[in-house]
């Protein structure tokens, strides 16, 4: 077969695999001739590729004369491999809390159990993660549901949302010991993170001076007296909160607006990427993820990713 023929066969195989990921077990496939026309291939080539996918265990077909083919079953991991999109790349926030370590462990274990080759990367800030997704540097970006709702637009879609406390346990307002009893004037704001930016503006409104700052420097800047307060993740190991540093919960008004969206993890993919969406929805079970994450947080399971 010529190189051109090989390329055409590969293109057809990838397209058929993506199509089969949209067909539920028990559904009839379109006639082979219709599939061939749709993917600009011959009927013979289409039959060969369907038979090849079936022989590899990617799909189980019941092809009875006069009835057309019925999809009896499918292996999403093998179908995804046949789409030739490469290993699944997932971007998460920095693994600076046991909660994120647990989530990373759960994601990797869930996909490995399903037979999906996956790799994790860690990027600080929801905006840089969504940019990585837009640039094709990852297939899925994990962030809070709060950030996902604000950033997806038409280009992206939310593939899966986990319950509250799966992304962050709690955000609190940390302040200087010198600020006790006086009004807060200078507040850190990290605009690379939609969460920290939104939480900060919700909590403090327009009556303070916002100081642009990488949140990882917030504790140091509070101690130095250059800012009065910052909103931070209470579990972040990189913060090294001094034991005498005052903190308080977010206000009831802010918490009502958030409704837990700042603590829930959301998986975001590119809109229309059928293969990625199907892998996440079929191979990642929310309840199983939460169980593994809780085991890592409690020390019953070591983080492995």
DRENRORO-194083 format. One line per field, with one value per residue: x, y, z of N, C-alpha, C in turn. Coordinates in Angstrom, 1 decimal. Example, Ala and Ser with C-alpha at 12.3 -4.5 7.8 and 13.67 -1.06 7.14 Angstrom:
<pavexs>
n_px = 13.2, 12.8
n_py = -5.7, -2.2
n_pz = 7.8, 7.1
ca_px = 12.3, 13.7
ca_py = -4.5, -1.1
ca_pz = 7.8, 7.1
c_px = 13.2, 12.9
c_py = -3.3, 0.0
c_pz = 7.8, 7.9
</pavexs>
This chain:
<pavexs>
n_px = 0.8, 0.5, 2.1, 0.3, -2.1, -1.9, -2.0, -4.6, -6.1, -5.4, -6.5, -9.2, -9.6, -9.1, -11.2, -13.5, -13.2, -13.6, -16.2, -17.5, -17.3, -19.3, -21.6, -23.9, -23.9, -26.0, -27.2, -28.0, -25.7, -24.9, -25.6, -22.9, -22.3, -23.2, -21.5, -19.1, -19.5, -19.7, -17.2, -15.6, -14.5, -14.0, -16.5, -15.5, -13.0, -14.0, -15.4, -13.3, -11.8, -13.7, -14.0, -11.4, -11.2, -13.1, -11.8, -9.7, -10.8, -11.9, -14.5, -17.6, -19.5, -22.7, -23.5, -25.9, -27.3, -29.4, -30.2, -28.4, -25.6, -25.2, -24.1, -22.8, -21.1, -18.4, -15.0, -13.8, -11.3, -9.6, -10.8, -10.3, -7.5, -7.3, -8.1, -5.8, -4.9, -2.9, -1.4, -3.5, -3.6, -3.6, -4.1, -3.5, -3.9, -1.1, 0.5, 0.2, -1.3, -2.7, -5.2, -5.2, -3.1, -4.4, -6.5, -5.1, -3.9, -6.2, -7.4, -5.4, -5.3, -7.9, -8.1, -6.0, -7.0, -9.0, -7.6, -6.5, -3.9, -2.4, -1.2, -0.1, 0.1, 1.2, 0.0, 0.2, -2.6, -5.8, -6.3, -3.8, -4.0, -6.3, -5.4, -3.4, -4.9, -6.3, -4.2, -3.5, -1.8, -2.6, -5.2, -7.3, -8.3, -8.2, -10.0, -11.5, -15.1, -16.1, -14.2, -14.3, -17.0, -16.8, -14.8, -15.1, -16.6, -17.5, -15.7, -14.9, -15.9, -17.6, -16.8, -17.1, -18.1, -17.1, -18.1, -18.5, -15.6, -13.7, -11.8, -10.7, -10.5, -11.2, -11.4, -9.8, -9.6, -6.6, -4.7, -2.6, -1.0, -0.7, -2.8, -5.0, -7.9, -8.0, -8.9, -8.8, -6.6, -4.9, -4.9, -4.0, -4.1, -4.4, -4.3, -3.8, -5.1, -8.4, -10.1, -8.9, -8.9, -11.6, -12.8, -11.5, -12.4, -15.1, -15.2, -14.0, -14.8, -15.0, -13.6, -11.0, -7.4, -6.1, -3.4, -1.5, -0.3, 1.5, 0.1, 1.6, 3.4, 2.1, 1.9, 4.5, 4.5, 2.5, 3.6, 5.7, 4.4, 3.6, 1.2, -2.1, -3.9, -5.0, -6.7, -6.6, -5.9, -6.5, -5.1, -2.8, 0.4, 2.6, 2.4, 3.0, 1.9, 2.2, 1.8, 0.6, -0.8, -3.6, -6.8, -9.9, -13.2, -14.6, -17.1, -20.6, -22.2, -20.5, -20.1, -22.6, -23.0, -21.0, -21.8, -20.4, -19.0, -16.4, -14.9, -15.4, -14.2, -13.7, -13.7, -12.5, -12.8, -12.0, -14.5, -16.5, -14.7, -15.0, -13.8, -12.2, -14.1, -15.7, -14.0, -13.5, -16.1, -16.9, -14.9, -14.1, -15.2, -17.1, -17.7, -15.9, -13.5, -13.7, -13.6, -10.9, -9.5, -10.1, -9.0, -6.3, -6.0, -6.5, -4.4, -4.4, -3.7, -0.9, 0.1, 0.1, 1.2
n_py = -1.2, 2.3, 5.2, 7.3, 5.8, 4.5, 6.7, 7.6, 5.4, 5.5, 7.9, 7.4, 5.4, 6.8, 8.6, 6.9, 5.7, 7.9, 8.5, 6.1, 6.4, 8.0, 6.5, 4.7, 1.6, -1.0, 0.6, 1.1, 1.1, 3.5, 2.7, 1.0, 2.1, 4.7, 5.6, 5.4, 7.4, 9.6, 9.8, 10.1, 7.8, 4.6, 1.9, -0.6, -0.1, 1.1, -1.0, -2.7, -1.3, -1.1, -3.8, -4.3, -2.7, -4.0, -6.6, -5.9, -5.5, -3.1, -2.5, -4.3, -5.8, -6.6, -7.9, -8.5, -9.8, -7.7, -6.3, -4.5, -3.2, -3.6, -1.9, -3.7, -3.5, -1.6, -0.6, 2.0, 3.0, 1.7, 2.6, 5.3, 5.2, 4.5, 6.8, 8.2, 10.5, 10.6, 10.2, 11.0, 14.2, 16.0, 19.0, 20.3, 22.2, 23.5, 20.9, 21.4, 20.8, 18.2, 17.6, 18.2, 16.5, 14.1, 14.2, 14.2, 11.6, 10.1, 10.6, 9.6, 6.9, 6.1, 6.4, 4.7, 2.3, 2.0, 1.6, 3.7, 5.7, 8.2, 11.5, 13.8, 17.3, 20.3, 23.4, 26.7, 28.6, 29.3, 30.7, 30.5, 27.7, 27.3, 28.6, 26.9, 24.7, 25.9, 26.3, 23.8, 22.3, 20.7, 18.2, 18.3, 20.5, 21.0, 22.7, 25.0, 24.9, 27.4, 29.0, 27.6, 28.0, 30.7, 31.0, 29.4, 30.0, 29.8, 28.2, 26.1, 23.4, 22.1, 19.0, 17.3, 17.6, 17.7, 17.0, 19.6, 20.7, 19.1, 20.4, 22.5, 22.8, 25.0, 28.6, 31.3, 34.5, 36.0, 37.9, 40.7, 40.7, 43.2, 44.5, 44.1, 45.2, 47.5, 49.1, 47.2, 48.0, 47.6, 45.1, 41.9, 40.7, 38.2, 38.0, 36.0, 33.8, 33.0, 32.3, 33.4, 36.1, 36.7, 35.9, 37.7, 40.3, 40.0, 39.7, 42.1, 44.3, 47.6, 49.2, 49.1, 49.2, 47.4, 45.1, 43.9, 40.6, 37.6, 34.8, 33.1, 34.6, 35.9, 35.5, 36.3, 39.0, 40.0, 39.6, 41.4, 43.7, 45.0, 44.5, 44.3, 42.2, 39.0, 36.6, 33.1, 29.6, 27.4, 25.1, 25.1, 24.1, 25.6, 28.0, 28.3, 29.3, 31.5, 30.7, 32.7, 34.3, 36.1, 34.9, 34.6, 33.3, 33.5, 36.0, 35.7, 36.6, 36.5, 33.7, 32.9, 33.8, 32.3, 29.6, 27.1, 26.7, 27.5, 25.5, 23.2, 20.7, 21.0, 19.5, 20.6, 20.7, 21.0, 22.4, 20.3, 18.3, 15.2, 12.7, 13.1, 14.1, 11.8, 9.9, 11.0, 11.1, 8.5, 7.0, 8.1, 8.1, 9.9, 9.4, 7.4, 8.8, 10.6, 8.9, 7.8, 10.2, 11.0, 9.0, 9.4, 12.0, 11.3, 9.8, 7.1, 6.1, 6.3, 9.3, 8.9, 9.6
n_pz = 0.0, -0.8, 0.6, 0.7, 0.6, 3.1, 4.8, 4.3, 5.2, 7.9, 8.6, 8.2, 10.1, 12.5, 12.4, 12.4, 14.9, 16.6, 15.9, 16.8, 19.5, 20.1, 19.9, 21.6, 23.4, 22.1, 20.3, 16.8, 14.2, 11.6, 8.2, 6.4, 3.9, 4.2, 6.3, 4.9, 3.0, 4.6, 5.7, 3.5, 2.2, 0.7, 0.5, 0.9, 2.2, 4.5, 5.7, 6.2, 8.2, 10.3, 10.9, 11.7, 14.1, 15.6, 15.8, 17.4, 19.8, 20.4, 19.8, 19.9, 17.6, 16.1, 13.3, 11.3, 8.4, 6.4, 8.6, 9.5, 11.4, 14.9, 17.8, 20.2, 22.4, 23.7, 24.1, 25.6, 26.2, 24.3, 22.0, 22.2, 22.0, 19.4, 18.1, 17.9, 19.4, 21.2, 24.5, 27.3, 28.5, 31.4, 33.2, 36.4, 39.4, 41.4, 43.3, 46.2, 48.4, 50.4, 49.4, 46.6, 45.9, 46.5, 44.7, 42.3, 42.5, 42.5, 39.9, 38.2, 39.0, 38.4, 35.6, 34.8, 35.6, 33.8, 31.5, 30.1, 28.9, 30.7, 31.6, 34.1, 34.6, 36.3, 37.0, 38.0, 38.8, 37.4, 35.0, 33.5, 33.2, 31.7, 29.4, 28.6, 27.8, 25.7, 23.9, 23.2, 24.8, 26.8, 27.3, 29.1, 31.6, 35.1, 37.5, 39.9, 40.2, 40.2, 38.8, 36.3, 35.4, 34.9, 33.0, 30.7, 28.3, 24.8, 23.8, 25.3, 27.5, 30.4, 31.6, 33.8, 37.1, 40.5, 43.9, 46.5, 48.4, 47.1, 45.6, 47.1, 50.6, 52.2, 51.9, 53.5, 55.1, 55.7, 57.9, 59.0, 62.2, 63.1, 62.1, 63.7, 65.0, 63.5, 60.4, 57.4, 54.7, 52.5, 50.2, 49.0, 45.7, 43.4, 40.1, 38.2, 39.1, 38.8, 40.9, 43.3, 42.6, 42.2, 44.7, 46.4, 45.5, 45.9, 48.6, 49.7, 48.2, 46.9, 48.6, 49.4, 48.8, 46.1, 45.8, 43.4, 43.3, 43.5, 44.9, 46.4, 47.7, 49.6, 52.5, 53.3, 52.5, 54.1, 56.7, 56.4, 56.5, 54.2, 53.0, 54.2, 54.3, 52.9, 50.8, 51.2, 50.6, 53.1, 53.5, 52.1, 51.7, 51.0, 52.1, 54.8, 57.3, 60.0, 63.4, 64.9, 63.2, 62.4, 61.2, 59.4, 58.6, 55.3, 54.6, 55.4, 53.3, 51.1, 51.0, 50.4, 47.8, 46.5, 47.0, 47.4, 45.1, 44.8, 46.0, 44.8, 42.4, 38.9, 35.7, 32.7, 29.2, 25.6, 23.7, 21.7, 21.4, 21.1, 21.7, 24.0, 25.8, 26.0, 27.1, 29.7, 30.8, 30.7, 31.8, 34.2, 37.4, 39.6, 42.3, 43.0, 42.6, 44.7, 46.9, 46.8, 47.0, 49.6, 51.0, 50.6, 51.7, 54.4, 55.0, 54.5, 52.1, 50.0, 48.1, 44.6, 41.5
ca_px = 0.0, 1.3, 2.0, -1.0, -3.1, -1.8, -2.5, -6.0, -6.6, -5.2, -7.5, -10.5, -9.6, -9.3, -12.6, -14.4, -13.0, -14.2, -17.6, -18.0, -17.3, -20.6, -22.7, -24.1, -24.2, -27.4, -27.7, -27.7, -24.7, -25.4, -25.1, -21.5, -22.2, -23.4, -20.3, -18.1, -19.7, -19.4, -15.7, -14.9, -13.8, -14.7, -17.2, -14.5, -12.1, -14.7, -15.7, -12.0, -11.5, -14.7, -13.6, -10.1, -11.5, -13.7, -10.9, -8.8, -11.6, -12.4, -16.0, -18.3, -20.6, -23.6, -23.8, -26.8, -27.8, -30.7, -30.5, -27.3, -24.7, -25.6, -23.0, -23.1, -20.3, -17.2, -13.9, -13.5, -9.8, -9.1, -11.3, -9.5, -6.2, -7.5, -8.2, -4.5, -4.7, -1.8, -1.8, -4.4, -2.8, -4.5, -3.5, -4.1, -3.2, 0.1, 0.2, 0.7, -2.2, -3.1, -6.4, -4.8, -2.4, -5.4, -7.2, -4.2, -3.8, -7.5, -7.5, -4.4, -5.7, -9.2, -7.8, -5.2, -7.9, -9.8, -6.7, -6.2, -2.6, -2.6, -0.1, -0.6, 1.0, 0.7, 0.2, -0.4, -3.5, -6.8, -6.1, -2.8, -4.4, -7.2, -4.6, -2.7, -5.9, -6.6, -3.0, -3.3, -0.7, -3.3, -6.6, -8.3, -7.8, -9.0, -10.0, -12.7, -16.3, -16.3, -13.4, -14.8, -18.2, -16.5, -13.8, -15.2, -17.1, -18.0, -14.5, -14.6, -17.1, -17.4, -17.0, -17.4, -18.0, -17.1, -18.8, -17.7, -14.4, -12.8, -10.7, -10.2, -11.4, -11.8, -10.6, -10.0, -9.0, -5.5, -4.3, -1.4, -1.2, -0.7, -4.1, -6.1, -8.6, -8.1, -9.5, -7.9, -6.5, -4.1, -5.3, -3.3, -5.0, -3.6, -5.2, -3.6, -6.1, -9.7, -10.7, -8.4, -9.3, -13.1, -13.1, -11.0, -13.3, -16.4, -15.1, -13.6, -15.5, -14.2, -13.2, -9.6, -6.4, -5.7, -2.0, -1.2, 0.7, 1.5, -0.4, 2.6, 4.2, 1.2, 2.3, 5.7, 4.2, 1.7, 4.5, 6.6, 3.6, 3.4, -0.2, -2.9, -4.7, -5.1, -7.5, -5.7, -6.3, -6.1, -4.3, -1.6, 1.7, 3.7, 2.1, 3.7, 1.2, 2.7, 0.7, -0.1, -1.4, -5.0, -7.6, -11.3, -13.9, -15.2, -18.3, -21.8, -22.6, -19.6, -20.3, -23.9, -22.8, -20.2, -22.5, -19.5, -18.4, -14.9, -14.3, -15.7, -13.3, -14.4, -12.9, -12.8, -12.2, -12.3, -15.9, -16.6, -13.6, -15.8, -13.1, -11.8, -15.3, -16.2, -13.1, -13.8, -17.5, -17.1, -13.8, -13.8, -16.3, -16.9, -17.7, -14.6, -12.5, -13.8, -13.1, -9.5, -9.0, -10.3, -8.0, -5.0, -6.0, -6.5, -3.1, -4.7, -3.1, 0.1, -0.2, 0.9, 0.8
ca_py = 0.0, 3.5, 6.1, 8.0, 4.9, 4.3, 7.9, 7.6, 4.4, 5.9, 9.0, 6.8, 4.7, 7.8, 9.2, 5.9, 5.5, 9.0, 8.3, 5.0, 6.8, 8.7, 5.5, 3.9, 0.1, -1.2, 1.4, 0.7, 2.0, 3.9, 1.7, 1.2, 3.0, 6.1, 5.9, 5.7, 8.7, 10.7, 10.0, 10.2, 6.6, 3.5, 1.0, -1.7, 0.4, 1.3, -2.4, -3.3, -0.6, -1.5, -5.2, -4.2, -2.2, -5.1, -7.6, -5.4, -5.4, -1.7, -2.6, -5.6, -5.5, -7.7, -7.5, -9.5, -9.4, -7.1, -5.5, -3.5, -3.5, -3.0, -1.9, -4.5, -3.0, -0.8, -0.3, 3.4, 3.2, 1.3, 3.5, 6.5, 4.9, 4.4, 8.1, 8.7, 11.8, 10.5, 10.1, 12.0, 15.2, 16.7, 20.0, 20.6, 23.3, 23.0, 19.8, 21.9, 20.4, 16.8, 17.5, 18.1, 15.2, 13.1, 14.3, 13.7, 10.2, 9.5, 10.7, 8.7, 5.6, 5.8, 6.3, 3.6, 1.1, 1.9, 1.3, 5.0, 6.2, 9.6, 12.1, 15.0, 18.5, 21.1, 24.8, 27.6, 29.6, 28.8, 31.3, 29.7, 26.3, 27.4, 29.0, 25.6, 24.0, 26.6, 26.1, 22.3, 21.8, 19.6, 17.9, 18.6, 21.4, 20.9, 24.0, 25.1, 25.1, 28.9, 29.4, 27.0, 28.7, 32.1, 31.1, 28.4, 30.6, 28.9, 27.4, 25.0, 22.8, 21.4, 17.6, 16.6, 18.4, 16.9, 17.7, 20.6, 20.3, 18.3, 21.2, 23.3, 22.6, 26.3, 29.8, 32.2, 35.8, 36.1, 39.4, 41.0, 40.9, 44.7, 45.0, 43.8, 46.4, 48.7, 48.8, 46.7, 49.0, 47.1, 43.7, 41.2, 40.1, 37.4, 37.9, 34.8, 32.8, 33.6, 32.1, 34.4, 37.4, 36.8, 35.9, 39.0, 41.4, 39.7, 39.9, 43.4, 45.3, 48.8, 50.2, 48.9, 49.2, 46.0, 45.1, 42.7, 39.8, 36.1, 34.5, 32.4, 35.6, 36.7, 35.5, 37.1, 40.4, 40.3, 39.7, 42.5, 44.9, 45.7, 44.4, 44.0, 40.9, 38.2, 35.4, 32.0, 28.3, 27.1, 23.8, 25.2, 23.9, 26.5, 29.3, 28.3, 30.3, 31.6, 30.3, 33.8, 35.1, 36.0, 34.5, 34.5, 32.8, 34.4, 36.5, 34.9, 37.1, 35.9, 32.3, 32.7, 33.9, 31.2, 28.3, 26.0, 26.6, 27.7, 24.3, 22.0, 20.6, 20.8, 19.1, 21.4, 20.3, 21.8, 22.1, 19.5, 17.2, 14.1, 11.6, 13.5, 14.1, 10.5, 9.3, 11.6, 10.8, 7.0, 6.3, 8.8, 8.0, 11.0, 8.8, 6.7, 9.8, 11.2, 7.9, 7.8, 11.5, 11.0, 8.0, 10.1, 13.0, 10.7, 9.0, 5.6, 5.7, 7.3, 9.9, 8.2, 10.1
ca_pz = 0.0, -0.8, 1.8, 0.6, 1.0, 4.5, 5.5, 4.1, 6.0, 9.2, 8.8, 8.3, 11.3, 13.5, 12.3, 12.8, 16.3, 17.2, 15.7, 17.6, 20.8, 20.3, 19.8, 22.9, 23.3, 21.8, 19.2, 15.4, 13.4, 10.3, 7.1, 6.0, 2.8, 4.8, 7.0, 3.9, 2.4, 5.6, 6.0, 2.2, 1.9, 0.0, 1.3, 1.3, 3.3, 5.8, 6.3, 6.8, 9.4, 11.3, 11.3, 12.5, 15.4, 16.3, 16.1, 18.5, 21.1, 20.7, 19.7, 19.6, 16.6, 15.7, 11.9, 10.7, 7.0, 6.4, 9.8, 9.8, 12.5, 16.2, 18.7, 21.4, 23.4, 23.3, 25.0, 25.4, 26.2, 23.0, 20.9, 22.3, 21.4, 17.9, 17.6, 17.7, 20.0, 22.1, 25.9, 27.8, 29.3, 32.3, 33.9, 37.7, 40.2, 42.1, 44.3, 47.5, 49.4, 50.3, 48.6, 45.2, 45.8, 46.5, 43.4, 41.2, 42.6, 42.1, 38.5, 37.6, 39.3, 37.6, 34.1, 34.6, 35.7, 32.5, 30.4, 29.4, 29.3, 31.0, 32.3, 34.8, 34.7, 37.4, 36.5, 39.0, 38.3, 36.5, 33.7, 32.8, 32.8, 30.5, 28.3, 28.2, 27.1, 24.4, 23.1, 22.9, 25.7, 27.6, 26.8, 30.1, 32.7, 36.3, 38.3, 40.6, 39.4, 40.1, 37.6, 35.1, 35.0, 34.4, 31.9, 29.6, 27.1, 23.8, 23.3, 26.2, 28.1, 31.6, 31.3, 35.0, 38.3, 41.7, 45.0, 47.3, 49.1, 46.3, 45.1, 48.2, 51.8, 52.7, 51.8, 54.7, 55.1, 56.6, 58.0, 59.8, 63.6, 63.4, 61.6, 64.6, 65.6, 62.6, 59.1, 56.3, 53.6, 51.3, 50.1, 47.9, 44.7, 42.4, 38.9, 37.4, 39.6, 38.8, 42.2, 44.3, 42.2, 42.4, 46.1, 47.0, 45.1, 46.5, 50.1, 50.1, 47.4, 46.3, 49.7, 49.7, 47.7, 45.7, 45.5, 42.6, 44.0, 43.4, 46.2, 47.1, 48.4, 50.4, 53.9, 53.5, 52.4, 55.3, 57.8, 56.2, 56.6, 52.9, 52.8, 55.4, 54.2, 51.6, 50.9, 50.9, 50.8, 54.5, 53.5, 51.2, 52.5, 50.6, 52.7, 56.1, 58.1, 61.4, 64.3, 65.5, 62.1, 62.5, 60.0, 59.7, 57.4, 54.4, 55.1, 55.0, 52.0, 50.0, 50.9, 49.8, 46.4, 46.0, 47.1, 47.3, 43.8, 44.9, 46.6, 43.9, 41.3, 37.6, 34.6, 31.5, 27.9, 24.5, 23.1, 20.5, 21.4, 21.4, 22.3, 25.3, 26.6, 26.3, 28.1, 31.0, 31.2, 30.8, 32.6, 35.5, 38.3, 40.6, 43.6, 43.2, 42.8, 46.1, 47.9, 46.7, 47.5, 51.0, 51.6, 50.5, 52.8, 55.7, 55.2, 54.3, 50.8, 49.6, 46.8, 43.5, 40.2
c_px = 0.9, 1.2, 0.7, -2.1, -3.1, -2.3, -4.0, -6.7, -6.5, -6.3, -8.8, -10.6, -9.8, -10.7, -13.6, -14.4, -13.7, -15.7, -18.2, -18.0, -18.6, -21.8, -22.8, -24.4, -25.7, -28.0, -27.2, -26.6, -25.4, -24.9, -23.6, -21.4, -22.3, -22.1, -19.2, -18.2, -19.3, -17.9, -14.9, -14.0, -14.6, -15.5, -16.3, -13.6, -12.8, -15.0, -14.4, -11.7, -12.4, -14.3, -12.3, -10.4, -12.2, -12.7, -9.9, -9.5, -12.0, -13.9, -16.4, -19.5, -21.4, -24.0, -24.6, -27.3, -29.2, -31.0, -29.5, -26.6, -25.3, -24.4, -23.4, -22.3, -19.1, -16.2, -13.4, -12.0, -9.2, -9.6, -10.5, -8.1, -6.2, -7.7, -6.9, -4.3, -3.6, -2.3, -2.6, -3.6, -3.8, -3.7, -4.2, -3.4, -2.0, -0.3, 0.7, -0.2, -2.4, -4.3, -6.1, -4.0, -3.4, -6.2, -6.4, -4.1, -5.1, -7.7, -6.6, -4.9, -7.0, -8.9, -6.9, -6.0, -8.7, -8.9, -6.3, -4.8, -2.8, -1.4, -0.7, 0.5, 0.4, 1.1, -0.5, -1.3, -4.5, -6.7, -5.0, -3.2, -5.4, -6.5, -3.9, -3.7, -6.2, -5.4, -2.7, -2.2, -1.3, -4.6, -7.7, -7.6, -8.7, -8.9, -11.3, -13.9, -16.6, -15.5, -13.9, -16.0, -17.9, -15.6, -14.1, -15.7, -17.6, -16.9, -14.3, -16.0, -16.7, -17.8, -17.5, -17.2, -18.0, -17.8, -17.9, -16.6, -13.5, -11.6, -10.0, -11.1, -12.1, -10.8, -10.9, -9.3, -7.9, -5.0, -3.1, -1.8, -1.4, -2.1, -5.2, -6.7, -8.6, -8.5, -8.4, -7.8, -5.9, -4.3, -4.6, -4.4, -4.1, -4.5, -4.9, -4.6, -7.4, -10.3, -10.2, -8.9, -10.8, -13.4, -12.7, -12.0, -14.7, -16.3, -14.8, -14.2, -14.6, -13.6, -11.7, -8.7, -6.0, -4.2, -1.8, -0.1, 0.5, 1.1, 0.6, 3.5, 3.4, 1.6, 3.5, 5.4, 3.3, 2.6, 5.4, 5.8, 3.3, 1.9, -0.8, -3.6, -4.6, -6.0, -6.7, -6.4, -5.7, -5.1, -3.0, -0.3, 2.7, 3.5, 2.9, 3.2, 1.8, 1.5, -0.1, -0.8, -2.9, -5.7, -9.0, -12.0, -14.3, -16.6, -19.5, -22.3, -21.8, -19.9, -21.7, -23.8, -22.0, -20.9, -21.7, -18.8, -16.9, -14.2, -14.5, -14.7, -14.2, -13.4, -13.4, -12.1, -12.6, -13.7, -15.8, -15.5, -14.3, -15.0, -12.7, -13.0, -15.8, -15.3, -13.4, -15.1, -17.6, -16.1, -13.5, -15.1, -16.2, -16.9, -16.4, -13.5, -12.5, -13.3, -11.6, -8.9, -9.0, -9.3, -6.6, -4.9, -5.9, -5.2, -3.3, -4.1, -2.1, -0.3, 0.7, 0.3, 2.0
c_py = 1.3, 4.3, 6.8, 7.1, 4.6, 5.5, 8.0, 6.6, 4.8, 7.0, 8.4, 6.1, 5.7, 8.3, 8.2, 5.7, 6.7, 8.9, 7.2, 5.4, 7.6, 7.8, 4.7, 2.4, -0.1, -0.4, 0.8, 1.7, 2.4, 2.9, 2.0, 2.2, 4.5, 6.5, 6.2, 7.0, 9.9, 10.9, 9.9, 9.0, 5.6, 2.6, -0.1, -1.3, 0.6, 0.0, -2.9, -2.6, -0.9, -2.9, -5.1, -3.7, -3.3, -6.2, -7.3, -5.3, -4.0, -1.7, -4.0, -5.3, -6.8, -7.3, -8.6, -9.0, -8.8, -6.2, -4.4, -3.9, -2.8, -3.0, -2.5, -4.0, -2.3, -0.7, 1.1, 3.7, 2.8, 2.1, 4.8, 6.3, 5.0, 5.8, 8.8, 10.1, 11.8, 10.3, 11.2, 12.9, 16.0, 17.7, 20.3, 21.8, 22.6, 22.0, 20.2, 21.6, 18.9, 16.6, 17.4, 16.9, 14.1, 13.0, 13.8, 12.2, 9.5, 9.5, 9.7, 7.3, 5.2, 5.6, 5.0, 2.3, 0.9, 1.6, 2.5, 5.5, 7.7, 10.2, 13.4, 16.1, 19.4, 22.6, 25.7, 28.6, 29.0, 29.4, 30.7, 28.3, 26.3, 27.8, 27.7, 24.8, 24.6, 26.4, 24.7, 21.7, 20.8, 19.4, 18.3, 19.5, 21.3, 22.2, 24.0, 25.3, 26.6, 29.4, 28.9, 27.7, 30.1, 32.1, 30.3, 29.1, 29.6, 27.9, 26.1, 24.5, 22.1, 19.9, 16.9, 17.6, 17.5, 17.7, 18.8, 19.9, 19.3, 19.1, 21.9, 23.0, 23.9, 27.4, 30.7, 33.5, 35.8, 37.5, 39.5, 41.1, 42.4, 45.3, 44.8, 45.1, 47.6, 48.2, 48.2, 47.7, 48.4, 45.6, 43.1, 40.7, 39.4, 37.2, 36.7, 33.7, 33.5, 33.5, 33.2, 35.8, 37.7, 36.8, 37.2, 40.1, 41.2, 40.1, 41.4, 44.6, 46.4, 49.7, 49.9, 49.1, 47.8, 46.1, 43.8, 41.9, 38.3, 35.6, 33.7, 33.3, 36.3, 36.7, 36.4, 38.6, 40.9, 40.5, 41.0, 43.8, 45.6, 45.5, 44.0, 42.7, 40.3, 37.0, 34.2, 30.7, 27.8, 25.9, 24.0, 25.2, 24.9, 27.9, 29.4, 29.4, 30.4, 31.3, 31.5, 34.7, 35.0, 35.6, 34.5, 33.9, 33.9, 34.8, 35.6, 35.3, 36.5, 34.4, 32.0, 32.8, 32.7, 29.8, 27.1, 25.8, 26.8, 26.5, 23.1, 21.9, 20.3, 20.4, 19.8, 20.8, 21.2, 21.4, 21.3, 18.4, 16.0, 13.0, 11.9, 13.5, 12.7, 9.7, 9.7, 11.1, 9.3, 6.4, 6.9, 8.8, 9.0, 10.4, 8.1, 7.7, 10.4, 10.2, 7.9, 9.1, 11.5, 10.1, 8.7, 11.2, 12.5, 9.9, 7.5, 5.1, 6.8, 8.0, 9.2, 8.8, 10.4
c_pz = 0.0, 0.5, 1.8, 1.1, 2.5, 5.3, 5.4, 5.1, 7.5, 9.6, 9.0, 9.6, 12.5, 13.6, 12.8, 14.3, 17.1, 17.1, 16.6, 19.1, 21.1, 20.2, 21.0, 22.6, 23.1, 20.7, 17.8, 14.9, 12.1, 9.3, 6.7, 4.8, 3.3, 5.5, 6.0, 3.3, 3.3, 5.8, 4.7, 2.0, 1.1, 1.0, 1.8, 2.4, 4.6, 6.5, 6.9, 8.1, 10.6, 11.8, 12.1, 13.9, 16.3, 16.7, 17.2, 19.8, 21.4, 20.7, 19.6, 18.8, 16.3, 14.3, 11.2, 9.4, 7.1, 7.6, 10.1, 11.0, 13.8, 17.1, 20.0, 22.6, 22.9, 24.4, 24.8, 25.3, 24.8, 21.9, 21.0, 21.7, 19.9, 17.3, 17.3, 18.2, 21.0, 23.5, 26.4, 28.7, 30.1, 33.1, 35.2, 38.3, 40.9, 43.2, 45.7, 48.6, 49.2, 49.5, 47.1, 45.0, 45.7, 45.2, 42.3, 41.3, 42.1, 40.6, 37.8, 37.8, 38.5, 36.2, 33.9, 34.7, 34.5, 31.3, 29.6, 29.9, 29.5, 31.8, 32.9, 34.7, 35.7, 37.1, 37.5, 38.3, 37.3, 35.1, 32.9, 32.4, 31.7, 29.3, 27.7, 27.4, 25.8, 23.4, 22.7, 23.7, 26.7, 26.9, 27.8, 31.2, 33.9, 37.1, 39.1, 39.7, 39.2, 38.9, 36.3, 34.6, 34.3, 33.1, 30.7, 28.3, 26.1, 23.4, 24.1, 26.8, 29.4, 31.4, 32.6, 36.2, 39.5, 42.8, 45.7, 48.1, 48.4, 45.7, 46.2, 49.4, 52.1, 52.3, 53.0, 54.4, 56.1, 56.7, 59.0, 61.3, 63.9, 62.9, 62.5, 65.1, 64.7, 61.2, 58.2, 55.2, 52.4, 51.3, 48.9, 47.0, 43.6, 41.2, 38.0, 37.9, 39.6, 40.2, 43.2, 43.9, 42.6, 43.9, 46.8, 46.7, 45.8, 48.0, 50.5, 49.3, 46.9, 47.4, 50.2, 48.5, 47.4, 45.3, 44.7, 43.1, 43.8, 44.8, 47.0, 48.0, 49.5, 51.9, 54.2, 53.5, 53.6, 56.5, 57.7, 56.4, 55.4, 52.5, 54.1, 55.4, 52.9, 51.9, 50.4, 51.2, 52.2, 54.5, 52.7, 52.0, 52.2, 51.4, 54.1, 57.0, 59.5, 62.3, 64.9, 64.4, 62.2, 61.1, 60.4, 58.4, 56.5, 54.9, 54.6, 53.6, 50.9, 49.9, 50.2, 48.2, 45.8, 46.0, 46.9, 46.0, 43.8, 45.4, 45.8, 42.7, 40.0, 36.5, 33.3, 30.3, 26.8, 24.0, 21.8, 20.4, 22.0, 22.2, 23.7, 26.2, 27.0, 27.3, 29.5, 31.6, 31.4, 31.7, 34.0, 36.3, 39.4, 42.0, 44.0, 43.4, 44.2, 47.1, 47.9, 47.3, 49.0, 51.7, 51.6, 51.6, 54.2, 56.0, 55.0, 53.0, 50.5, 48.3, 45.8, 42.2, 39.4
</pavexs>
